[in-house]
Amino acid sequence: MIPVKGYAGKKVAVLGLGRSGLATARALLAGEAEPLLWDDSPEARAKAEAEGFTCTDLTRASAFDGVAALITSPGIPHLYPNPNKVIARALEAGIPVDNDIGLFFRSYAGPEWDNFETTPRVVCVTGSNGKSTTTALIHHILDVSGRPTQMAGNIGRGVLDIDPATDGEVVVLELSSYQTDLARSLTPDVAVFTNLSPDHLDRHNGLGGYFAAKRRLFAEGGPDRAVVGVDEVEGRFLANQLAEGPQDDRVIRISSGTKLEDFAWSVFARKGFLAEWRRGKQVASIDLRGVAGLPGAHNHQNACAAYAACRSLGIAPKLIEGAFHSFAGLPHRSQLIGEKAGVKFINDSKATNVDSAAKALQAFPKIRWIAGGLGKDGGIAGLVPYLGSVQKAYLIGHSARDFALELGATPYEICETMARAVERAAAEAQAGEVVLLAPAAASFDQYPNFEKRGEDFTALVKAIL
């Protein structure tokens, strides 16, 4: 646990009592603050009270009397489409609003660091797609290389729930736009921007607000090193804003598909090969084609991001290459479940939007595609250019019939349920084909989250295998 600093003897309100909220309450208590907890859910309040915390109704008019700050969970809207009523009251009263990420950055360093031989570092990863894989891959490379490391944030543990730093340790944090948008302190040593595609637009009042939330990770504290994906205009703009010119090696540009030879430091992947360039010369190369845990161009971009972050921490290319081959990948992200009679079954339940589904569809030559769920604005019209590899689509969930209308000449079958889709796709798949779950939709019509959807697919496939 990281005890929160700066609030000893003060009342601090905590709104939202999920994983991050309870970790925040414990860390505040460890820092000798007085946490005042609230959640609209009686079940969440009961769980907090079972830990010995006292819940205080923050919706009362006098709730913020004597309160020094309000710490809110990332899933609670603080601005768009409308602020939560508790947050709105704090804003009206001038009470500082923060989240656990902001508390982490103000509390992580301590006087014991003066005795360390190597100062601990923090690497933060944000972007639209690939954040989790990139974060886990950086953590894996560091671990294999013998560097002490912890992983937290939007993946794994809450940031305040990790252990205090050890000598030379590297903490790797995955940060969503919800987390970067509100944190009052953002001071990573290395910051990574993977890519940008439309998502969470209601929460950020459009694509510009969404990008602005991501950009705060680089603009608020100014990382020592920035790793920036430049395959979209937003990434190119961000890299341009951060660098003094093309020869500024504080910015490492990365790409999947584009040569980047004219910059002080770049990492790019083309035709399955990763290349590192420094000041006009190639200094390292890795063949990614045989890396089982990183299939497809989108994962090659993740590999470039992780490689660049680890190189900036001094990890040698050969160590990184070896770690790539031992990386098993993450559940629900291009995860190979198994193979039978020459047919592979891939779980990419995390492909909840058009952009991530497009990347999955480009990763394999012949696909039996399971898609559908609770469709997002715009449907799947953006996937039409990537349907050439789809032998047939098997559509499930609330938006199945809407998706069918956008498939053009691609064969499809309305299956409604995952069980029916897996049964039909497995029965019709031929050797050399892939049965791919890449829904291009949210899961909430049939499952509580994308993990449960992926687990259902995995269980059904394993029964077949």
Steps between C-alpha positions, in 0.01 A plus 500: 500500500610858426394723794353825367700809590378852565170428674604392852233610747265615223166369378509363144182388325513188281228448238464153350596189693618258235856371477666842474268665752566253779874502428489880523319487833760262644787714372345818643460332837862384486598863436310604815216668312135453593323345198127567455363228272194492276354292219145498366502121521392355838705188421816705445441691825446174687831366368681814618334484841604134530859628480434735789440820303216739579292616205387864483221613269680745272171609344404691817524878491756513782704202380802707395533704818868483598590270209843560342447309173269265311657189345278342237513167318576519125166364384303789653442796259651825624424727203331338198232406420404638843696508827394260771296697755757446776784620276289796384451602862875475567572715193249763618660503846854526362603164649796357303393192301765236427534126442728223621749563217553857619543377859751238385728750328503734798566213744722238331845653562636498855811595698621139483569556131809702600663171599420321174777435251253532210198731522167322439324587176137519388390408147145594397318367194192661346323498163185348351606145414787281616545665841462182700716286274772766485493547878517127568775454240717776655448343842590156360818627330614670821427189704686269260789748496532480877372849578267525803161607365133535588199548271183690594244760398232402250646148505574284801515679834388850597794742497483569873483129574852423372800453727735787588789543257818297518843594367488529120138392471284592201124541545303456177154660495225465243295821505164553334371837384273503807809482721720751316217750458462578871831423672643818654854360489643310201880467508611176332863445407397332174160557335366289213224595254399202287235636261166680485162393367148619593386365837332631817392806301200575721725510805741748335249699291656385171827380352684823582418467869600134494839583349545790744450259791773271362730794429496608866736211582767672292414864560444519877829369634723461199649148493875457453423281198188480285418201277240611248313299237485714185269294279220754557510877467443546873818305577698701247366820654590383851854403396541835330383685811742313725814509284723798428563355154555169318836453676353524851544147639280565801215396269508147356259471209351155432298361210356181361549523125684828446877547477627759745864548405535878524467547874747488789330188640226285350367145509278361226373168368466411131421162344543329837837652592557750779781752441659749738659807340727750675618815320460362149638151566332171577634368830280193558246274331261229623301251292148512651344246265567207729393671823186304587378738770502804268313413178403763244600855414319648801706284734814596309416860589469391864838330469654822366357701790621254763841467332547878491397542865737226614788629286454840667548317831825347379383145419709337224331400169591131540334486842189664359491255207520203734220642716279546192517127434409406858205744513177301508271793420202615704163332535235633260755679279586292190525204739552160339264260679596192303504323165311203359525346153699798376246756631621756756266660754589859600340696785516877440202595716679826588439616140202706611520771234541520123868593506609209720281256305655627174845419633387149595347443155830597337701255709376178335446401134182287528252573779174364637402819682284509814379858551225698664377609838396851597609699195658845528422819307572454133450124501761301308501693172866579561583128480388453139854547357626218724240234424694337216646241735160410649362174364180545702374705793308349792306781669392510863329732745292814484655644183519178296241607242636855479847360433360268232374801303853640480683186383435545129575177310668330797309180591349506847276314740293644786594280795377714791703314766870429542430128535325487162767713332787283624314182403428621146842657437683189624281273286563699181866595546757340270867422566708817480215722621462686831185522710537853636298669772545874432159647589544867395241572769456533874397193698237643732197359318599143590801518735610728788833572325721393211690259729187294570421496129849374423479240777174367353658473154806328650291247693293416192812458285674282758196273508542454125875448525 
